[in-house]
Amino acid sequence: MLRRYLAASDQGPWRHSVVSVLPEGSLAGQIRDMGVPVHSLGLTSAAGTAGALRRLRNYLRREGPDVIHGWMYHGCLASWAGRVGRRDRPALVWGIHHSLHDPRNEKPATRGMLRAMAALSRGVDLVTYCSNASRRQHEAIGFSGDRSVLIPNGVDIDLFRPDPNARPRLAALCDVPQERILVGNVARAHPMKDHHAMVRAVAQLVGQGRDVQAVIVGEGHEGGAAAQEASRLGISDRLSLLSVRDDIHRLVPGLDVFLLSSAWGEAFPLSVAEAMSAGVACVVTDVGDCADLVGPAGLVVPPGDSEAQARAVERLIAAGPDGRAELGAQARDRVRARFSMPRYVTLQNEAYEWARAPDRPPGSIPAHAAPGE
C-alpha cells in the first residue's frame, strides 16, 4: 500500500522519503524508480537496535521532516524513538494496517510491542487505521482513541478494471476448459485465510454437478493445506495453484467469482477491493471490515462455514454471466466512490496537514469523515 500511495501522490503537496528499518527488500528499487529516496537502517537483530536508532536520528536531523509517518508496528515504534528529544518536534503519525483478532495469537515479542505502543500512543499526533475493526481492536487493548481516524486502503481503478480477455487468459493458464466457472482467491498460504473452507466449498459444488475450478494465487501453496485438502476430498484436478505474480491485474478480471474464505485476521483485504474494481462478483466472510467493503455489491457469509460459502457461490453461478456482471459493475462503482486511490491520497494528505497544524483544538481529529463513519 505504501508503494501505491507514493506512486499516486507524486504530484501532491508533499515530498516523501522512505526509511526502512530492515535491510532493503525488493520494493526499495521500485520506490527509488519513482524518484523517492530510500534509506535503510540495516537492522538485522536486537543487538543492532542502538546503532540503527542512532542512524535514524542522524538521518532525521539532516532531513528535518515536517511529518514522520510510522508504517506498521516496527515502523511506528521506530518513528516514535526517532522523534524523542528533537527540538523541532515534527508531527508524528502512526499507520496501523494490522488486525488483532486475538492478541494471544501474536508472538510474545509482538505482544510486548503492542503493550509499549498502547502506552506511547497518547503522545502521537494521529493514529490512522485501514479498518474500523482494526481501530476497535487496538483501542480495546489500550491504544488512545482521542486522535484516531479511519483511512481505508485505496485501489488503482485504472489498473484493476474489467477485461474481456482476462477470462480465456486465466483459463489457459490453469489449463481448464473455457466454459468452467472460475472461483478465485489471492492470498498467501496462512491458517487465517482458511483455504480449507474454500476447497471444501468447491468440493460441495462439484458434488452438486457444478463445473467449477478453484484458483488460488499466492505464496506457499504448493503442497500446502489447500492442496492437501483437495487431495483428501478427491478434487485435486479442480484446484489450480499459481505462485506469486506481478500481473495480478491481468488475471483477477478473469474470475467468475472471488471468494474470500478467511476465518480471522482480515482488516481491509485489498485483494477483495481489487476484485471489485475489476468488476468481479465477490463472496466474503464476515471478518474485519469485509461486510462494509462489499456492502450490497457482494455476498457475506459467516467465517469457517464452507457450506455457506458454497451456497453463496451457487447463487452467483445461478445468476448467470449477466447477473454476475451486474453485481460486478455495482462493486466497481462502490470502489470508485469509496475506495479509489485519489480518495486515499486525499485522506492521507489531509491527515498530514491536520497532524502538523499548530492550532488544532485539544482532543480533536481531522475534519474529514472516512467511508463507513
N, C-alpha and C positions, 0 to 999 in steps of 0.2 A: 504494500500500500504506500509506503514511503516513496519508493521509486516512481510510482504512478502519480503521486501528488507532485513530486518535483518536476516530472515531465509536463504536467498540466499547468503548472504555475510559473512557467519560465517567463511569461510576460507580465507577471504580477508585481506588486509593490515591494516585495521582499527579496533580498539577496541571501541565498541559502549556502551553507556549508554543512558537511556531514562529518561527525566524529564517530568512528567505530570503536567500541570498547575492545572487541576481539581483533585478531589479525584479519586482514581483508579477505572477503569472500568473493564469489562470482559477481555480486551486484556492484562492487566497487567500480569496476571498469565501466559498467553500464551507466552508472551515475556520473562518472567523470566525462563520459562521452556527451552528456547533456550540458557540460560546462560547469558542473557543480563540483567544487573542491571536496576531496575526501581525505581525512586524516585518521590514521589508525593508532590507537593506544597500545596495541600489541599485547593485551593481557591474555595470558595462557594458563595462569594458575593463581591461587590466592596469595602465594608468596610474592607475586609481582604487583599486588594492588597498590602499594605505596608509590612505586615508580610510575605506574600508569596514572595515578591521581596527580602526581607532580607534572607529568607531561600534559595532562588535561588542563590543569590550571595555567601552565605556561602558554598553551595554545589559546585559551580564552583571554588571557591577558593581552596577547598580540592582536587577536581578532576584535575584541571589545564589542560583543554582540548586544543587541537591544533585547533579544529574547533567547533563552535557552530552552529547547524543547526536548525533554526526555522521552524516548520512544521505547516502549516495552519496559519490563521490570528493571533489568540491569541498566538500561539507559536512563531510567528515571532516577535510580539511586546515584548513578554517576553524575547526572546533571545537578542534583542537589549538592553532592560533595564538591563539585567544581565551582559552585557559586559561593560556598562558605567563605567568609572573610573578604569578599570582593566589595570594595567601596562603592563601585558604580551600581551594584545590585541590579543586574539585568533581570527582566521578568522571567519567571520560571513556570513553564507549562509541562504537565505530565500527560502523556498519551497512553491510556490503558486499552490494550487490544486483546485482552485475555479474559476468559470467563472462569468463574470459580463454582463449578457445580457442587463441589465439596472440598474445602481446603485440605482435608485429610488425605485426599488423593494426590496432593502435591508432594514433592520431595522435601525432606526436612530442611534443606538449605533454602528452598523456595518459601516454605512456611516462615522461616526466620526472616527472610527478605520482606515478606508481606507484613509481618508484625512491625518491622522497622519503618516501612513505608506508611503504614497506618498512622504511626506516631508522628512522622515527619510531614504528612500531608497537610497539616494545618498551617505550615509555613510556605506552601506552594500557592502561587497566584491563581492557577486554574488547573483543574484536572478534567481532561476530556475522555469520554468513553465512546466506544463504537457501538454499544448497545445499551438499552435500558436494563436488560438482565444483568450485564456486567456491572453497571453502576450500582444496582441494588445489592448485588453480591459483595462488592468491595466495601460499600458503606456499612453493610451488616457486620463486617469484621473490624470496623473502626476507622475506615477512611473518612475524611472530612466531607460532608455533603454541602458545606456552605458555599463552595466555589467549584461546582462541577457542572458539566454540560454535555449533552449528547451530540456527537458528530458522527453519524453513520458513515460507513465506508462508501466510496464512490466508484462508479463503473464508467469506463470509456464506451459510451453507446455507439460511437462511430466504429470502434474496433469490434465489439460484440454486437452483431446485428444479424438479422435473418439472411440466410444464404441458401438459395435453392440447390446449389451444387454441393453443399456440405453433406447431405444425406448419402448420396451414392459414394462420395469420397470416404465417409466413415464406414459404410457397409463393406466397401472393398478392403479397407484397412483391417477390418475384423474378419474378412473372408466369410461373409454370410450373405444369404440371398437378399436382393434389393428390397423385397416386399416385407421382410421380417421387421417387427416392431423393436426399436432400439431404446432400451431403458438404461439411462446412464447416470454416473456419479463421478465427480472429480475430487479426489482426496487421497492423502497418503494412507498407508495401512496403519491403523491405530484402533485399539479396542473401543474408544469412544465413538468412532464412526459406525460401528455396528454393521459391518458389511455382511456378517452372518445373516442378519434380518433381511437385508436386501436380496441375498441369494435365496433364502427361504421363500420370499415373496415371489420371486421369479419362478422358482420350482412349482409353487402353487398354481401360478398362471399357466405354466406348461402343462401341468396335470389337468387343467381345465380345458386344454385344447388350444390355448393361445400360442401363436407363433412369435415368441419374444426372445430377445437376446439381452443379457445384462452386459453392460460395458463399463468398466471401472478404469479410470486413468489416474495414475499417481505412483508414488514411490513405495516399494516394499511389498508389492502384491504377489510377485512370482513365488508360488509355493506357499503362500501365506494363508491366513484364515479364510478368506473368501474362496480361494481355490480348494482348500481342504473341505469346506462345507459343500461346495458344488460337487466334489468327488463323492462325498458321503451320500448326497442326495441323487447321484447318478445323472447330473446335468452339466458335467464339465464342458460339453460341446455347446452349452448355452451361456457360457461365461467367457468374455473377451477381456483380457488384462493388457493394458497399454502402459508403458513406463512413462516417466516424466517427459513432457514435450514442451516445445516453445511455440507450438501452433495451436494451442487450445481453442483460440477464437475461430479457427477454421473447422474444428471438429464439433464443438458444442451445438452449433445450429443444426447439425445433422441428427440430433437425438429427437425421438418422438416424445419421450417423457424424461424429465430429470427427476431422479429420486434421491432425496437426502434422507438417509436412514439413521442418522446419528442418534445415539442413546443419551448422550450428555456432552457437555464441553463446548457447545457452539455459543458464540456471542452474536456475530453478524456474519454468516457464511457468505463470503464473496462469490464462491462458486455458484450459489443459487442466484444471486443478483446478476451474475454474468449470463447464466442460462436464461433468465427472464428477459434481459436486454437482447438476447439473441432470438427472442420470440418462441422459446420452448415452454411448453406446459409443465408445471412443477408440482411435485408432491413432496411435502416436507414434514418431518416430525416436529412436535411442539416443544422445541428446546430453544433456549436463548430468545432472540427476537425474531425467530423464523416466521411465526404466525403474522407478526406485524409486517415483516418484509414482503410476504406474498399477498397478504390481505385477501380481497375477494378474487384476485387473479391467480389463485392456486389452491391446492387442497392440503389440509393439515390433518395429521393423524397422530395418535399417541406414540411416544418413543417406545422401542422394544416390542412393538406389536407387528409382526410380519404379516399376519392375516389382514390387519387394517391397511397396511401398505399395499398388499395385493388387491384389495377391494378398490382402493383409490386409483391405482394404476388401471385396473379393469374399467373403471368409469371413464377414464380418459381414452382408453382403447375403443370402448363402445361409442364414444363421441365422434369417432372418425377423424380423418385428416382435417376437415373443415372445422369441426368443433375444437380440436386441439389448436388449430391456427388462430381461431378467435380468442381463445383463452391466452395464447402466447402473445397476441397483439395487445391485449389488456395488460399483460405482465410487462411488456416493453414500455407501454405508456406510463405505467406506475414507476418504473425505474427512471425514466426520463424526467418525471415530475419531482421525484423524491430522493433519488439516489444517484444522480449523474455526477460526473467528475467536476463540471463547473460549479455545481452546488456545493460539493465537498470543499473545493478550493475557497469558495466564498466564506463558508462557515469557519474554515481553518484560519483564514486571514483575519476575519472579524475577531476570532478568539485571541490572536496575537495582539491586535490593536487594543482590545479591552485589557488584556493582561498587563500591558506596559503603560496604560493610561494612568497619570499621576493623581487624578481627581475622582476615581471611581468611588461610589458610596461603599462604606464597610458592609461586608456580607452580601454584596450584590453579585450577580452573574451576568454574562453577556446578554444584551437585549434581544438577540435573535432567538427564535424558537426553532429547534430542530424538529424534523418529522416525528410524529408519534407523541409529541408533547401536548 
